[in-house]
Amino acid sequence: MLTTRQGRKMKIASHLYDARIEASNVLVEVSISEYEALIKNVLKNNIFQRKRVRSSKTVYALLKHDLMRECVIPPVVLALTSGAEKYDEKAEEKLISQIQENSDNLVILDGLQRTHTILDLLDDLRSNKDEAGIKKLENARLRVEIYIGLNRLGILYRMLTLNTGQTPMSLRQQIEILYLDYLGTSIQGVELVREADGKAANKHNQYNFKDVIEGFNAYLDRDELPIDKADVLENINSLEKLSKEDQSSKLFEKYLNALYLFTSKAIELCDGAEVTDIYLEKNKSPFGKSAVQIFKKPQAMSGFGAAIGKLIDFEVISDIEEIISTTSKLEVDDPEEFLEEINNSLDWLKNNTSKIGNAQRTFFSFYFRDIFNKDTDSYKDLTEAAKSALRKYQSQNM
């Protein structure tokens, strides 16, 4: 049991059930000494914990001054991602042990800057060997809310609603934290590669984690364009759309599985084909020489995610499972012709648009909507969709 020098220990103040995200919120009171021990590994070892944001030195100085005057600061909000999914409210000592023993699984949802300020102040006092100040601060009480039993969408929802201040998380940061436990594990044979791993995702079953996240963002937002800044209200509204789907289902796994199966099918249909040397003479830098090069780019993944979301919203399909079902029926009559047609369309965009990356994302959104919409002439046809997607882009943007 974590205790301070005077023996005061963590105390559970209340339990509230959050029906919106189907999780329990446990309010605890801890000494700052306990909080330091509880959270230090999260800041050191959790590669996806938000980075600290350097704000006004005056603000930091004021908060430090307030802490030494025993000012009550707003609660810090944490999520325990695993380790106490099932607990008995009456068995408080057991719950306290579960929280402490699984502290490496904690994520700070709100209060990161306050946490850094507290730790900085402790470091300052220890450097100055201010024993009275150290004792006073270590024994000060802090309220901490801990969410237990959240599913992944629930964590994301709560992150969005909490971080509405001056230093909100980007949606990408939120989702990276949300899905950090998928790294190093295989989902239907897929390997997610993080940039810090220092290796390229060259194999057809390897995906850059940040690219997959970008595609999943596009699915959540129903928008293939990259996010310039985190618009909290807009992102909450996009999550509300997901209420039509099964919130408890593992949407990320379904999305990633659909993406992998589509890419694998396209590679299979092309059977190792690449654009010809004759084609390269007139287009020396194609978007992709092969199916794997084309569909593993982030522009394609974003278009894929946005297209699925829009098809669901338009009630063309009911869920991602229909995408998976149609994928097995995709067709390519001539692989080289397909590769040339899609590169021709993307080359036109490169030469005729100012924001090339955005144009490519929108093209792929049209492309996948045509492939998976049974009411289009390009349904299931990878080659025809390359032509029709460009025509739709031109008609709406030129």
Secondary structure, 3 states (H helix, E strand, C coil): CCECCCCCECEEEEEEEECCCCEEEEEEEEEHHHHHHHHHHHHHHCCCCCCCCCCCHHHHHHHHHHHHCCCCCCCEEEEECCCCCCCCCCCHHHHHHHHHHCHHHEEEEECHHHHHHHHHHHHHHHHCCCHHHHHHHHCCEEEEEEEECCCHHHHHHHHHHHCCCCCCCCHHHHHHHHCHHHCCCCECCEEEECHHHCCCCCCCCEEEHHHHHHHHHHHHHCCCCCCCCCCHHHHHHHHHHHHHCCCCCCHHHHHHHHHHHHHHHHHHHHCCCCCCHHHHHHCCCCCCCCHHHHHCCHHHHHHHHHHHHHHHHCCCCCCHHHHHHHHCCCECCCHHHHHHHHHHHHHHHHHHCCCHHHHHHHHHHHHHHHHCCCCCCCCCEHHHHHHHHHHHHHHHHC
